[in-house]
Amino acid sequence: MKFQDAPGHHHAKHAKAPPDTNINTARATKRDPDERRLIAAGWVPKDRCGPLSLTIWQHPDTGFYSSREVALRRLDNPT
């Protein structure tokens, strides 16, 4: 008998998956009001690793990434 086949032994792969969670909505609760406005407008945050650990924002129409400041400026002054 293999260990994984032992009665009463359960693997994580057999556990039920948690309900679907929109990661942007979940993270939005930890973000400030300006970041929540960006998310509500369709901008997608991408956390970057590195010494500064900055978040860049993907434009909902173009797919290009911008800094938070530029994304907020584009949100407030669309062209």
VMD Tcl script that draws the C-alpha trace (Angstrom):
set ca {
  {0.00 0.00 0.00}
  {1.39 3.38 -0.97}
  {1.39 6.16 1.59}
  {-0.96 8.34 -0.46}
  {-3.43 5.46 -0.68}
  {-3.57 4.94 3.07}
  {-7.11 5.11 4.48}
  {-7.95 8.41 6.13}
  {-5.00 10.19 4.52}
  {-6.00 13.28 2.58}
  {-3.93 15.31 0.19}
  {-4.34 18.99 -0.46}
  {-5.16 18.17 -4.09}
  {-8.35 16.48 -2.90}
  {-9.46 19.43 -0.80}
  {-12.18 21.65 -2.16}
  {-10.91 24.80 -3.80}
  {-12.00 28.09 -2.22}
  {-14.73 29.97 -4.07}
  {-13.54 32.14 -6.93}
  {-12.18 35.43 -5.68}
  {-11.48 38.44 -7.83}
  {-7.95 39.29 -6.71}
  {-8.37 42.95 -7.65}
  {-11.49 43.26 -5.50}
  {-9.79 41.47 -2.62}
  {-6.74 43.73 -2.81}
  {-8.88 46.83 -3.24}
  {-9.95 46.65 0.40}
  {-6.30 47.20 1.40}
  {-5.72 50.06 -1.00}
  {-6.19 53.78 -0.56}
  {-9.14 55.66 -2.14}
  {-7.20 56.73 -5.25}
  {-6.15 53.16 -5.97}
  {-9.72 51.95 -5.48}
  {-10.84 54.59 -8.04}
  {-8.33 53.21 -10.54}
  {-9.56 49.66 -9.99}
  {-13.19 50.75 -10.32}
  {-12.31 52.41 -13.65}
  {-10.82 49.17 -14.96}
  {-7.12 49.77 -14.32}
  {-5.34 46.59 -13.24}
  {-2.62 46.79 -10.56}
  {0.57 44.78 -10.94}
  {2.82 44.56 -7.91}
  {6.49 44.65 -8.82}
  {9.23 43.09 -6.77}
  {12.51 44.77 -6.10}
  {13.98 47.28 -3.71}
  {11.07 49.73 -4.13}
  {8.18 47.22 -4.39}
  {6.14 49.59 -6.53}
  {2.76 48.91 -8.09}
  {2.30 49.72 -11.76}
  {-1.11 50.06 -13.39}
  {-2.33 48.58 -16.67}
  {-4.55 50.89 -18.72}
  {-7.93 49.23 -19.43}
  {-8.03 50.33 -23.08}
  {-4.42 50.20 -24.25}
  {-2.88 47.56 -21.97}
  {0.14 49.80 -21.37}
  {1.51 50.14 -17.85}
  {1.90 53.42 -15.98}
  {2.98 54.58 -12.57}
  {0.27 55.33 -10.04}
  {0.69 59.08 -10.52}
  {0.40 58.89 -14.31}
  {-2.59 56.53 -14.09}
  {-4.40 58.92 -11.74}
  {-3.64 61.85 -14.05}
  {-5.04 59.91 -17.03}
  {-8.10 58.94 -15.00}
  {-8.80 62.55 -14.00}
  {-7.95 64.03 -17.43}
  {-8.86 61.55 -20.18}
  {-7.75 62.54 -23.67}
}
mol new
graphics top color blue
foreach p $ca { graphics top sphere $p radius 0.5 }
foreach p [lrange $ca 0 end-1] q [lrange $ca 1 end] { graphics top cylinder $p $q radius 0.2 }
display resetview
